[in-house]
Amino acid sequence: MTRRTVRRPARETLTRQRVVHAAVELADAGGLETLSMRKLGEAVGVEAMSLYNHVANKEDLIDGMVDLVFDEVEVPTPGDPWRQAMRRRAVSMRLALSRHRWAIGLMESRSTPGPATLRHHEAVLGCLRQGGFSLTLTAHAISVLDSYIYGFALQEKSLPFGSPEETAELADSLLSGFGEGEYPYLTEIATVHVMRPGYAYGDEFVFGLDLILDGLQHAAT
């Protein structure tokens, strides 16, 4: 009787890219503070020590994770009008940070940036310089845009509500603790603005962004 050989499916080859992607998924699910080399090894099916064939240490791993987030952000292409390009880039960056909240505060912190990070910054700088910005105004523009994007993302992350329903519920709860006429302006913005159907705090982002772009356009002329 011939014995049949059962072939087991080949294990997926472990690469740096696979390790970094798995780390991002873990951080997305539980935050960066919950990420450990042991948990990461379990996620990719190896002992933790095997990970060091692909990342030097946890800082190198985080470098790769941040680089992956930068790679998700839309960047200008040569010839793009600077205003439209900066607007698309800002919106794309905020969306990336909403997917990877652990990355807020880390995006500009790496002393050994990866290739996607470098390409991103080179494209943004090039777009502004080719759009007629002086070197000094380019530096100012990057500073104010990134401060706004990262600051908004941080504030959005820390808010005690997410959905429109949670927003309205929180506003209603706060108002119930006020005496009549005690805080008229807080009451007004809560009832007329925040509690209106479909309100989402994230919609405020584009309004502020356009104000900044208006100011930069004025400064560039």
C-alpha positions in Angstrom: 0.0 0.0 0.0 1.5 3.3 -1.0 1.7 5.9 1.7 0.5 9.3 0.6 2.7 12.2 1.4 0.8 15.2 2.9 2.3 18.5 1.8 2.0 21.3 4.3 1.6 24.8 2.9 4.8 26.7 2.7 5.3 29.2 5.5 5.3 32.8 4.2 8.8 34.2 4.1 9.5 36.6 6.9 10.7 40.0 5.6 11.2 43.4 7.1 8.1 44.7 5.3 6.0 41.9 6.8 7.3 42.6 10.3 6.7 46.3 10.0 3.1 45.8 8.6 2.3 43.4 11.5 3.6 45.9 14.0 1.4 48.7 12.5 -1.6 46.4 12.8 -0.9 45.6 16.4 -0.3 49.3 17.2 -3.5 50.3 15.4 -5.5 47.8 17.5 -4.0 48.4 20.9 -1.7 51.4 20.8 2.0 51.6 20.6 2.4 51.0 24.4 1.0 47.5 23.9 3.4 46.6 21.2 6.2 44.2 22.3 8.6 42.0 20.3 7.1 39.0 21.9 3.6 39.9 20.7 5.0 40.8 17.3 6.7 37.5 17.0 3.5 35.7 17.8 1.7 37.7 15.2 4.1 36.7 12.4 4.6 33.1 13.7 8.2 33.3 14.9 10.2 33.6 18.1 10.9 37.2 19.1 14.6 36.7 18.6 14.0 36.0 14.9 12.7 39.5 14.4 16.1 40.9 15.0 17.2 39.5 11.6 14.9 42.1 10.1 14.9 45.1 12.6 17.8 46.1 14.7 15.8 47.0 17.7 12.4 48.5 18.7 13.5 52.0 17.6 14.4 50.7 14.2 11.0 49.0 14.1 9.2 52.3 14.9 11.3 54.1 12.2 9.8 51.6 9.8 6.3 52.0 11.1 6.4 55.8 10.8 7.8 55.4 7.3 4.9 53.2 6.4 2.4 55.9 7.5 4.2 58.5 5.5 4.0 56.2 2.5 0.1 56.3 2.8 0.0 60.1 2.5 -0.6 61.8 -0.8 2.3 63.9 -1.9 2.6 66.5 -4.7 3.8 65.5 -8.1 6.0 67.8 -10.2 3.9 70.6 -11.7 1.1 70.5 -9.2 -0.3 73.9 -8.2 1.0 74.4 -4.7 -2.3 75.3 -3.0 -4.2 72.3 -4.3 -1.3 70.0 -3.6 -0.9 71.3 0.0 -4.6 70.9 0.6 -4.7 67.3 -0.7 -1.6 66.4 1.3 -3.0 67.9 4.5 -6.4 66.1 4.2 -4.5 62.8 3.3 -2.2 63.2 6.3 -5.1 63.7 8.7 -6.9 60.6 7.4 -3.7 58.6 7.8 -3.3 59.7 11.4 -6.9 58.9 12.0 -6.1 55.3 10.9 -2.9 55.2 12.9 -3.5 57.3 16.0 -0.3 55.9 17.7 1.7 57.8 15.1 0.6 61.2 16.3 3.6 62.8 17.9 6.0 60.5 16.2 5.9 61.7 12.5 8.7 64.2 12.8 10.5 62.6 15.7 12.7 60.1 13.9 16.5 60.7 13.7 16.9 58.0 11.0 13.9 58.7 8.6 13.1 56.1 6.0 12.8 56.5 2.3 9.1 57.2 2.2 9.6 59.9 4.8 12.4 61.5 2.9 10.4 61.4 -0.4 7.5 63.0 1.3 9.4 65.9 2.6 11.3 66.4 -0.6 8.1 66.5 -2.7 6.4 69.0 -0.3 9.5 71.3 -0.3 9.9 71.0 -4.0 6.2 71.9 -4.7 6.4 75.0 -2.6 9.8 76.2 -4.0 8.6 75.5 -7.6 5.4 77.4 -6.7 7.3 80.6 -6.1 7.9 80.4 -2.4 11.1 81.8 -1.1 13.3 79.5 1.0 12.2 81.3 4.2 8.5 81.3 3.3 8.8 77.6 2.5 10.1 76.9 6.0 7.3 79.0 7.5 4.7 77.2 5.4 5.9 73.8 6.4 5.9 74.8 10.1 2.5 76.3 10.2 0.9 73.5 8.1 2.4 70.6 10.0 1.6 72.3 13.4 -2.0 72.6 12.3 -2.3 69.1 10.9 -0.6 67.3 13.8 -2.3 69.6 16.4 -5.7 69.0 15.0 -5.1 65.2 14.9 -4.0 65.3 18.5 -7.0 67.2 19.6 -9.3 65.0 17.6 -7.8 61.9 19.2 -8.3 63.3 22.7 -11.9 64.3 22.4 -14.4 62.4 24.6 -16.7 61.6 21.7 -16.5 60.2 18.2 -19.7 59.8 16.3 -22.3 62.5 15.9 -24.6 60.5 18.3 -21.9 60.5 21.0 -21.3 64.2 20.4 -25.0 65.1 20.8 -25.2 62.8 23.9 -22.3 64.5 25.6 -23.5 68.0 24.8 -26.9 67.2 26.2 -25.4 65.7 29.3 -23.3 68.8 29.9 -26.2 71.2 29.3 -28.3 69.3 31.8 -25.9 70.4 34.5 -26.2 74.1 33.7 -28.6 76.5 35.4 -30.8 78.4 33.0 -28.8 81.3 31.5 -25.6 80.3 33.4 -23.4 79.7 30.4 -25.2 81.3 27.4 -22.5 81.1 24.8 -21.6 77.5 25.7 -25.3 76.6 25.5 -25.6 78.4 22.1 -22.7 76.6 20.4 -23.8 73.3 21.8 -27.5 73.5 20.8 -27.2 75.5 17.6 -23.9 74.2 16.2 -22.7 70.9 17.8 -26.1 69.3 18.3 -27.3 69.9 14.8 -27.9 66.8 12.7 -24.8 65.4 11.0 -22.3 67.6 12.9 -18.8 66.1 13.0 -15.9 67.8 14.7 -13.6 66.6 11.9 -15.4 68.9 9.4 -13.8 71.8 11.2 -10.4 70.7 9.8 -10.9 72.0 6.2 -12.1 75.4 7.4 -9.0 76.0 9.4 -6.8 74.6 6.6 -8.2 77.0 4.0 -7.6 79.9 6.3 -3.9 78.9 6.5 -3.7 78.5 2.7 -5.3 81.9 2.2 -2.7 83.4 4.4 0.2 81.6 2.7 -1.2 82.7 -0.7 -1.2 86.3 0.5 2.3 86.0 1.8 3.6 84.5 -1.4 2.3 87.4 -3.6 
